[in-house]
Amino acid sequence: MKIVRREGINVLSATLRALAVISFLGATAARAEMPAPQSLVAWKLEPNAKPAHYAVVEPSRTDLNIANVVLACESAGDRGILQLQLYLRDDGPLLPVNAAPSQLKDEPRAEIAIDSRIFPASLLFSDDHAVLADGQVENIASVSDALIDAMAAGRTMTLRFDLLAEPSGAPAAFDGEAVVDLSGGNGRAAVEAVRHCAASASDRTVGLGR
C-alpha cells in the first residue's frame, strides 16, 4: 500500500518525538500522585484550524514505545481519508518494551479492538511513523467508516500488535498493546472534528469537478 503523509503531520513529527519523553514522564508522575483517575490524557486537535486535520492523544497505557496516536485527515486522489498514525518515543522500530530489534518477525500483524468489537488491521511503516489501517482508498491505507463510527461511539480503543517472532512451533500471539480512551478527554469530539475534515475535503473536490 502507498502511504501518503500530510505536510502538517510531517512538520509535527519531530515535535511529537521531542515531547514524547516529557509527556511520558508527566503521565507517570500524575499516576503516582492521583488515586485511580478515570482518564489521564486528553485528545488535542490541530490548533487554529477549522476543520482540524489531526487529533493527537497519548495512550493511557502501553507496553510499547508508542508516544502518540494520531487520527489524521489525508488526501487520496480526489477524496479525503482518515488514518491512524503511530509516533514513537525513540527512533524506532516499533517494539515492546525491553525487546530487541533482532526479535522482530518479518510479517507483523495487528488488530484494533473498540470495546468488544474487533477490526483486523494492516500495519505499515513510513519514514517517521507507522500506520494502522483496516481499508484502503486508491491504494492508500485508510480506516473504514465502520471503524470511525465505532471510535466516535466507543469507550476504549485497544491497539494490539504481534511484532516478535515466536519460538519454533509456537502459535502466533500478540505481544504488545496500546490503550486509548475514547469517551473521556474530548475523544469523541476530536474524532468527529477530524472526520469532518475528510468529509469537507471530499465535498470541495466534488464541487470543483462540477
ZATOR-560973 format. One record per residue (C-alpha): residue number from 0; residue in one letter; x, z, y. Coordinates in Angstrom, 3 decimals, always signed. Each point is the difference from the previous one (the first is absolute). Example, Ala and Ser with C-alpha at 12.3 -4.5 7.8 and 13.67 -1.06 7.14 Angstrom:
// ZATOR-560973
num / residuo / u / w / v
0 / a / +12.300 / +7.800 / -4.500
1 / s / +1.370 / -0.660 / +3.440
***
This chain:
// ZATOR-560973
num / residuo / u / w / v
0 / m / +0.000 / +0.000 / +0.000
1 / k / +1.181 / -0.736 / +3.521
2 / i / +0.214 / +3.033 / +2.263
3 / v / -0.729 / -0.511 / +3.683
4 / r / +1.048 / +2.742 / +2.366
5 / r / -1.550 / +0.514 / +3.389
6 / e / +2.589 / +0.224 / +2.782
7 / g / -1.356 / +3.294 / +1.304
8 / i / +0.352 / +1.617 / -3.407
9 / n / +3.598 / -1.239 / -0.283
10 / v / +0.854 / +1.499 / +3.392
11 / l / -1.461 / +3.309 / -1.134
12 / s / +1.768 / +0.088 / -3.356
13 / a / +3.294 / +1.348 / +1.348
14 / t / -1.879 / +2.635 / +2.002
15 / l / -2.020 / +1.014 / -3.043
16 / r / +3.160 / +0.445 / -2.038
17 / a / +1.685 / +1.924 / +2.813
18 / l / -2.945 / +2.356 / +0.314
19 / a / -0.414 / +0.417 / -3.744
20 / v / +2.344 / +2.966 / -0.370
21 / i / -1.489 / +1.709 / +3.064
22 / s / -3.578 / -0.442 / -1.214
23 / f / +0.951 / +1.086 / -3.534
24 / l / +1.672 / +3.180 / +1.225
25 / g / -2.855 / +0.670 / +2.403
26 / a / -2.567 / -0.282 / -2.754
27 / t / +2.094 / +2.250 / -2.251
28 / a / +0.181 / +2.644 / +2.714
29 / a / -3.740 / -0.238 / +0.563
30 / r / -0.641 / +0.526 / -3.709
31 / a / +2.100 / +3.150 / +0.106
32 / e / -1.823 / +1.400 / +3.025
33 / m / -3.619 / -0.986 / -0.666
34 / p / -2.001 / +1.492 / -2.897
35 / a / -1.725 / -2.675 / -2.122
36 / p / -0.863 / -2.501 / +2.765
37 / q / -2.502 / -2.758 / -0.744
38 / s / +2.154 / -2.686 / +1.608
39 / l / +3.460 / +0.002 / +1.556
40 / v / +0.262 / -3.585 / +1.128
41 / a / -1.949 / -2.320 / +2.264
42 / w / -0.326 / -3.764 / +0.114
43 / k / +1.528 / -1.552 / +3.133
44 / l / -1.255 / -3.296 / +1.382
45 / e / +2.108 / -2.559 / +1.854
46 / p / +0.033 / +1.366 / +3.566
47 / n / -1.554 / -1.882 / +2.913
48 / a / -1.392 / -2.800 / -2.174
49 / k / -3.612 / -0.999 / -0.561
50 / p / -0.458 / -0.818 / -2.751
51 / a / +2.867 / +1.939 / -1.543
52 / h / +2.210 / -2.116 / -2.267
53 / y / +1.116 / +2.914 / -2.167
54 / a / -0.599 / +3.622 / -0.923
55 / v / +2.781 / +2.278 / -1.283
56 / v / -0.257 / +3.164 / -2.089
57 / e / +2.474 / +2.261 / -1.771
58 / p / -0.947 / +0.834 / -3.607
59 / s / -1.368 / +3.512 / -0.348
60 / r / +1.908 / +0.256 / -3.284
61 / t / +2.527 / -2.257 / -1.732
62 / d / +2.845 / +0.175 / -2.505
63 / l / +1.425 / -3.312 / +1.227
64 / n / +2.156 / -0.927 / +2.991
65 / i / -3.039 / -1.322 / +1.902
66 / a / -0.086 / +1.070 / +3.651
67 / n / -3.040 / -1.887 / +1.273
68 / v / -2.925 / -2.043 / -1.290
69 / v / -1.127 / -2.732 / +2.407
70 / l / -3.292 / -1.887 / -0.045
71 / a / +0.970 / -3.181 / +1.846
72 / c / -1.948 / -2.953 / +1.375
73 / e / +1.904 / -3.213 / -0.820
74 / s / -0.556 / -3.762 / +0.289
75 / a / -0.624 / -2.208 / -3.034
76 / g / -0.371 / -3.567 / +1.184
77 / d / -3.217 / -0.049 / +1.989
78 / r / -1.156 / +3.452 / -1.091
79 / g / +0.733 / +3.600 / +0.758
80 / i / +0.841 / +2.133 / -3.053
81 / l / +0.890 / +3.613 / -0.717
82 / q / +3.042 / +1.329 / -1.852
83 / l / +1.119 / +3.426 / -1.183
84 / q / +3.673 / +0.275 / +0.930
85 / l / +2.393 / +2.761 / -1.053
86 / y / +2.946 / +1.111 / +2.134
87 / l / +2.712 / +2.228 / -1.450
88 / r / +1.941 / +3.077 / +1.151
89 / d / +3.262 / -1.774 / -0.825
90 / d / +1.398 / -3.482 / -0.553
91 / g / -1.691 / -0.275 / -3.393
92 / p / -0.753 / -1.062 / -2.585
93 / l / -3.415 / +1.588 / -0.640
94 / l / +0.769 / +2.818 / -2.440
95 / p / -1.282 / +3.313 / -1.345
96 / v / +1.899 / +2.971 / +1.414
97 / n / +3.238 / +0.678 / -1.918
98 / a / -0.132 / -3.371 / -1.805
99 / a / +2.821 / -2.557 / +0.202
100 / p / -0.348 / -3.720 / +0.789
101 / s / +1.550 / -0.766 / -3.387
102 / q / -3.134 / +1.436 / -1.652
103 / l / -2.349 / -2.559 / +1.590
104 / k / -1.854 / -2.382 / -2.305
105 / d / -0.109 / -3.741 / +0.577
106 / e / -3.781 / -0.197 / +0.291
107 / p / -1.444 / +3.050 / +1.781
108 / r / -3.733 / +0.494 / +0.213
109 / a / -2.412 / +1.950 / +2.180
110 / e / -3.600 / +0.993 / +0.421
111 / i / -2.099 / +1.359 / +2.854
112 / a / -2.506 / +2.761 / -0.776
113 / i / -2.644 / +0.853 / +2.580
114 / d / -1.819 / +3.078 / -1.206
115 / s / -0.999 / -1.026 / -3.572
116 / r / +0.227 / -3.767 / +0.528
117 / i / +3.106 / -1.884 / -1.178
118 / f / +1.397 / -3.205 / +1.532
119 / p / +2.871 / -1.632 / -1.947
120 / a / +2.542 / -1.176 / +2.576
121 / s / +3.026 / -2.235 / +0.322
122 / l / +3.187 / +1.527 / +1.420
123 / l / +2.088 / -2.369 / +2.109
124 / f / +3.104 / +0.536 / +2.090
125 / s / +0.882 / -1.369 / +3.430
126 / d / +3.114 / +0.457 / +2.137
127 / d / -0.851 / +3.436 / +1.347
128 / h / -3.125 / +1.152 / -1.826
129 / a / -2.029 / -0.303 / -3.195
130 / v / -3.520 / -1.407 / -0.250
131 / l / -2.863 / +1.120 / -2.237
132 / a / -2.710 / -2.611 / -0.526
133 / d / -2.962 / -0.562 / -2.294
134 / g / -0.646 / -3.561 / +1.187
135 / q / +1.385 / -2.908 / +1.974
136 / v / -1.085 / -2.481 / +2.649
137 / e / +1.790 / -3.356 / +0.194
138 / n / +2.792 / +1.380 / -2.216
139 / i / +0.488 / +3.014 / +2.270
140 / a / -0.412 / +3.476 / -1.469
141 / s / -3.027 / +1.886 / +1.309
142 / v / -2.382 / +2.805 / -0.817
143 / s / -3.512 / -0.905 / -1.062
144 / d / -3.205 / +0.683 / +1.901
145 / a / -1.032 / +2.312 / -2.854
146 / l / +3.141 / +2.103 / +0.420
147 / i / -0.446 / +0.223 / +3.783
148 / d / -3.633 / +1.016 / -0.502
149 / a / +1.178 / +2.744 / -2.353
150 / m / +2.631 / +1.164 / +2.493
151 / a / -2.586 / +0.171 / +2.778
152 / a / -2.367 / +2.102 / -2.115
153 / g / +2.426 / +1.961 / -2.161
154 / r / +1.600 / +3.420 / +0.225
155 / t / +3.408 / -0.440 / -1.641
156 / m / +2.188 / -3.009 / -0.786
157 / t / +2.700 / +0.395 / -2.640
158 / l / +2.681 / -2.681 / -0.342
159 / r / +1.517 / +0.102 / -3.496
160 / f / +3.202 / -1.738 / -1.048
161 / d / +1.756 / -0.861 / -3.244
162 / l / +3.523 / -0.648 / +1.261
163 / l / +2.432 / +1.341 / -2.596
164 / a / +0.910 / -1.524 / -3.341
165 / e / -1.313 / +1.996 / -2.955
166 / p / +2.136 / +0.891 / -3.013
167 / s / -0.101 / -2.577 / -2.765
168 / g / -3.355 / +0.074 / -1.769
169 / a / -1.696 / +2.253 / +2.570
170 / p / -3.219 / -1.216 / +1.632
171 / a / -0.064 / -0.919 / +3.690
172 / a / -0.979 / +2.917 / +2.235
173 / f / -0.387 / +0.722 / +3.682
174 / d / +2.949 / +2.004 / +1.300
175 / g / -0.807 / +0.466 / +3.698
176 / e / -2.906 / +0.226 / +2.387
177 / a / -0.933 / +0.432 / +3.648
178 / v / -3.238 / +1.653 / +1.098
179 / v / -1.681 / -0.997 / +3.270
180 / d / -2.890 / +1.835 / +1.650
181 / l / -2.795 / -2.399 / +0.981
182 / s / -2.744 / +2.371 / +1.082
183 / g / +2.032 / +2.159 / +2.391
184 / g / +2.477 / -0.739 / +2.730
185 / n / -2.023 / -2.882 / +1.456
186 / g / +0.476 / -1.986 / -3.222
187 / r / -3.349 / -1.732 / -0.238
188 / a / -0.034 / -0.935 / +3.688
189 / a / +3.533 / -1.391 / -0.313
190 / v / -0.958 / -2.175 / -2.983
191 / e / -3.002 / -1.401 / +1.853
192 / a / +2.072 / -0.664 / +3.125
193 / v / +2.597 / -2.083 / -1.852
194 / r / -2.706 / -1.755 / -2.016
195 / h / -1.512 / -1.056 / +3.333
196 / c / +3.351 / -1.589 / +0.893
197 / a / -0.103 / -2.230 / -3.099
198 / a / -3.610 / -0.960 / +0.629
199 / s / +0.719 / -0.760 / +3.654
200 / a / +2.950 / -2.228 / -0.911
201 / s / -2.171 / -2.033 / -2.378
202 / d / -2.798 / -0.299 / +2.564
203 / r / +2.383 / -1.215 / +2.705
204 / t / +1.452 / -2.648 / -2.307
205 / v / -3.433 / -1.255 / -0.986
206 / g / -1.011 / -0.165 / +3.647
207 / l / +3.059 / -2.059 / +0.907
208 / g / -0.672 / -2.376 / -2.878
209 / r / -3.443 / -0.690 / +1.282
***
